[in-house]
Amino acid sequence: MPEFTKVGMQYYFKNTAEGEKPTSIIFAKQDQIFALNYDTEVITTIETFEPPLKCQPEIFALCENQQYFCVASKQDGLHGDFKSEGDDVDLDKLFGIGLICDVIYDGETKEFYFLCNKKDGKIGFYLIKFNEEDPSKFSYLTMWNHKLDIGDVNMQIMRDNERDCKELLIGYKTIYINTYNLVVIDLAGDEEKRATLFRHEAFQLWESSVFGMNLSISKDFVSLSKTGMNVLAMGSIPKKELKGSDGSKKMIHSLDSLSYLKVDPLNFINFKCQDYGNRVISIE
Amino acid sequence: MFDSETFNQCSEIPVKLLDSDTREPNQVIGLQKSKDENYLAVISGKNLVMDEQK
């Protein structure tokens, strides 16, 4: 299929009426968003970018009803509306950002969460949320100018009905200090009382790729790399038993089980586990 | 496919990867489930330099 070149590998089944089988998948590429009907192999262009993105998009997020979208490569990002004839919004110009890492959509609040590594020419960790309809209604959740490149970013929203909580999980690796970090940000309750809840740092070579994901049933956060699998328990169960690949039994404790150490609810717990022989838990 | 509670392998996705004629191997580079969780869209291809995928 000649049209199917340099297509981003984040894609979605096109919504259908309830009970109907999906027949198309929506893809994004440098100059357009299109739907591929995999039964008939017919490609339909849904949106054309003018001018096109500077390179192949790595990030593509759609809202729940598939009307609004965000598409981004490392260098530039666009927000648009499939139903409107108007121009798409250039997100990198709007926010003054670069090195876009990941975008996710929250269906409950109808907002996009946007993580990038550069703002106003400064390298750091910048987390922005904005309204699905109007990106000019935005706010910065985290602006951390740490001067380090980050990579292999995975953002996910975790809902735990037992604890009545909603948390944003961000997994990423960091250059020079060679860590894989998990940052947990509270998304429930009053906006003023929300804070970063936990940070967990484990050793991860920058040159080696890593992928992190949250398992929605067990609430474990799993990171997969060449060296194997790392499991962090995120749910309300204080401890649980796992069996290692060598058959040995292991007990893992959830990050939340140490929340009692916090002096103030706005404190966060930093698990510094880069050096397995000298692990430090610090309240910050 | 693995069980998220026990981490034991419970099934396999039958994807036949094409032979590669360049140094980059063909691998599964995209995975997405449908909203009703009845369908899985799997794409195989190559991860190239500069974060490009083919």
Interface residues (C-beta under 8 A of the other chain):
Chain A: T5 K6 V7 G8 M9 Q10 Y11 Y12 F13 N15 K21 P22 I25 Y38 C55 Q56 E58 K74 L215 S216 I217 S218 D220 M229 V231 L242
Chain B: S4 E5 F7 I29 G30 Q32 K33 S34 K35 D36 N38 Y39 A41 I43 G45 M50 D51 E52 Q53 K54
